[in-house]
Amino acid sequence: MIGELSQACGRLREQLPYLPRAFRLVRHAAGGLTLAWLLVLLLQGLLPVVAVFLTRTLVDGLAAITGSGGGWAALRPLLPAAGAMALVLIGMELCQGIARWLRTAQSELVQDHVHELIHQQGMRLDLSFYDDPGYYDQLHRARIDALSRPAALIENSGALLQSLITLVAMGGVLLTFGPWVPLLLLFSTLPALLVVLRHTIRFHRWRLRNTAAMRKTTYYDLLLTQREAAAEMRLFALGPHFRGLFRNLRHRLRRERVRLARSEVVAQVMAALIGLASMVAPLAWLAYRALNGSVSLGGLALFFQAFFQGQRMMRSLLGSAGEIYRNLMFLENLFEFLSLEPRLGEAPQPLPHPGLRQGIDLQDVSFSYPGSFSRALENFSLQIPAGRITALVGENGAGKTTLIKLLCRFYDPQQGRLLLDGTDIRELELPELRRRITVLFQEPQRYHDTAFTNIALGDIAAAPSMERVREAARAAGADLPVSRLPGGYEAVLGKWFGGAELSGGEWQRLALARAFLRDAELIILDEPTSAMDSWAEADWLLRFRRLVAGRTALMITHRFTTALHADMIHVMEKGRIVESGSHEELLALGGRYEFSWSRQMGPEVP
Ligand SMILES: Nc1ncnc2c1ncn2[C@@H]1O[C@H](COP(=O)(O)OP(=O)(O)OP(=O)(O)O)[C@@H](O)[C@H]1O
């Protein structure tokens, strides 16, 4: 027990710096409301003390007139105290209501503010964090805890303040009965303090240990309920399998949680019994004095109320202190998450870049993903000339998408350089670099919004007009499918908000239109035609050449019929370029390209 207590004190020392930070956070989110709420709490702390004194006046007054036959004249002197008591009781109720309302408004504001902080930080961190399961744990804990904890912390602090005010006042009242009475009050609640500290630490440790398991339950839950997984779940009859996994995990978590709660409740009851037992001695002593006539009935009532309220306040104060401790522990998760720093370094003095003139040069680039032992790219060199179409073809896992990620500077290579007209991209301002690039990703995002917005998001900063959006849609072959929708460009897409559904290829065309909308000098397309039928592909490729005229394009594809439209084709294998040339040159070479081309085209192709 002593060991646990000293450990709790150690943890408290570590966490105390978070307290002012949490207060600053709440002040920033809801300063005015918090102040008003604290004032109401102050009042709530003082009113019970006033009530105790009024009780003594009333009891003593009533005792004095007992047996006098009553009557209006006898009762009259008691009226002011009775009226004041009524006002105090009404005031207490009013304060409670107002405090509740203020607390709700404050907590909503704080939640929104914390959401904002988490979203900001999430977008600030680079893609490599998403390769780290520890990051997901941190994010999960921050999201779960952070929304309610800061507001709860303030509430606990307020409650603590309120209890403290009442307690000090009650302590003052009890002091008149002897200095040992407040001391007894203090010691009678010590067991409760130990219980609170011990269980807070145990619960927090349990949460840390089980974050990954809790995330897994969320994952199974999503598989069982989300549309994306719905078809496979049904076809492969996976429901019972994932329900079983969810149930087993929840069963273990529930069992452990309930066991923790049970031992906490047992310890709490024991602590409360000790508290109650400690009341017996002073009460017996006071009853004895009342019988002797050295204490009035009102005095007895005052003592009973003051001691009882004092003990209640002491317990509530300890409860609040325990909750503050608990909330601080969980807020540590939020502050840890918010203090993560992006791993991509920004140049202290980024260089200006007038525009892509010569091209992109990848020199001896080697890269492996965080936590991965194998290299996705190894001593990789490639030139992408400006104003031309370059194609990259290669088997699955050759490193093509990785190359896009490096070009967008989602990651930095461990070795080698990526040069834009001779300037290392690490020397350029990151947002500026990304503004120059537009990408159609292999698995583009489907936004559950209007068709117009789905395309306009490609250049949201420029607030594109309908004309620009239509033009991009036409270039991507998306105009026709969108026009056919009821509502056309204003039609909501996706099923989340009751919209129309598109086919995979139509969604992809929309994503392509989004990529085209951006007036970027480098266009990167990862499998642009994978969801198109061969007619659509031929038609689109014809227009593509016209569309990118003068701009630099990099096309990544498995389809040789797509690659053959490029000015230069590179064949990739295991993170390296193994062949380069035009379509005709590569066929003449009779190497990998020629072999794969013949297999893809079939025997009838010359
Ligand atoms: N986030 C990641 N973390 C660890 N390894 C990764 C990650 N993404 C890709 N890889 C690995 O890097 C290698 C190259 O992957 P990449 O996605 O670049 O291949 P690709 O050529 O685009 O393949 P495909 O044609 O199938 O899209 C693969 O072996 C893959 O397993």
The ligand as an SDF file (V2000), in Angstrom:
LIG
                    3D

 31 33  0  0  0  0  0  0  0  0999 V2000
    3.3480    1.6620  -45.7690 N   0  0  0  0  0  0  0  0  0  0  0  0
    4.1930    0.6410  -46.0270 C   0  0  0  0  0  0  0  0  0  0  0  0
    4.9210    0.0890  -45.0390 N   0  0  0  0  0  0  0  0  0  0  0  0
    5.7650   -0.9170  -45.2840 C   0  0  0  0  0  0  0  0  0  0  0  0
    5.9650   -1.4460  -46.5070 N   0  0  0  0  0  0  0  0  0  0  0  0
    5.2680   -0.9350  -47.5270 C   0  0  0  0  0  0  0  0  0  0  0  0
    4.3340    0.1190  -47.3540 C   0  0  0  0  0  0  0  0  0  0  0  0
    3.7840    0.4200  -48.5420 N   0  0  0  0  0  0  0  0  0  0  0  0
    4.3530   -0.4240  -49.4370 C   0  0  0  0  0  0  0  0  0  0  0  0
    5.2350   -1.2320  -48.8340 N   0  0  0  0  0  0  0  0  0  0  0  0
    6.0940   -2.2340  -49.4690 C   0  0  0  0  0  0  0  0  0  0  0  0
    6.9150   -1.5560  -50.4070 O   0  0  0  0  0  0  0  0  0  0  0  0
    7.0330   -2.3150  -51.5960 C   0  0  0  0  0  0  0  0  0  0  0  0
    6.6570   -1.4450  -52.8010 C   0  0  0  0  0  0  0  0  0  0  0  0
    5.3030   -1.1030  -52.7040 O   0  0  0  0  0  0  0  0  0  0  0  0
    4.5680   -0.1730  -53.7640 P   0  0  0  0  0  0  0  0  0  0  0  0
    3.2230    0.1300  -53.2230 O   0  0  0  0  0  0  0  0  0  0  0  0
    5.4400    0.9790  -54.0800 O   0  0  0  0  0  0  0  0  0  0  0  0
    4.4830   -1.1480  -55.0010 O   0  0  0  0  0  0  0  0  0  0  0  0
    3.7810   -0.9130  -56.4260 P   0  0  0  0  0  0  0  0  0  0  0  0
    4.8460   -1.0910  -57.4410 O   0  0  0  0  0  0  0  0  0  0  0  0
    3.0590    0.3730  -56.4480 O   0  0  0  0  0  0  0  0  0  0  0  0
    2.7900   -2.1340  -56.4390 O   0  0  0  0  0  0  0  0  0  0  0  0
    1.3520   -2.2690  -57.1450 P   0  0  0  0  0  0  0  0  0  0  0  0
    1.6030   -2.3840  -58.6080 O   0  0  0  0  0  0  0  0  0  0  0  0
    0.8330   -3.5280  -56.5790 O   0  0  0  0  0  0  0  0  0  0  0  0
    0.5620   -1.0750  -56.7670 O   0  0  0  0  0  0  0  0  0  0  0  0
    6.1360   -3.5240  -51.4310 C   0  0  0  0  0  0  0  0  0  0  0  0
    6.9670   -4.6310  -51.1510 O   0  0  0  0  0  0  0  0  0  0  0  0
    5.2750   -3.2340  -50.2400 C   0  0  0  0  0  0  0  0  0  0  0  0
    5.0470   -4.3790  -49.4560 O   0  0  0  0  0  0  0  0  0  0  0  0
  1  2  1  0
  2  3  1  0
  2  7  2  0
  3  4  2  0
  4  5  1  0
  5  6  2  0
  6  7  1  0
  6 10  1  0
  7  8  1  0
  8  9  2  0
  9 10  1  0
 10 11  1  0
 11 12  1  0
 11 30  1  0
 12 13  1  0
 13 14  1  0
 13 28  1  0
 14 15  1  0
 15 16  1  0
 16 17  2  0
 16 18  1  0
 16 19  1  0
 19 20  1  0
 20 21  2  0
 20 22  1  0
 20 23  1  0
 23 24  1  0
 24 25  2  0
 24 26  1  0
 24 27  1  0
 28 29  1  0
 28 30  1  0
 30 31  1  0
M  END
$$$$
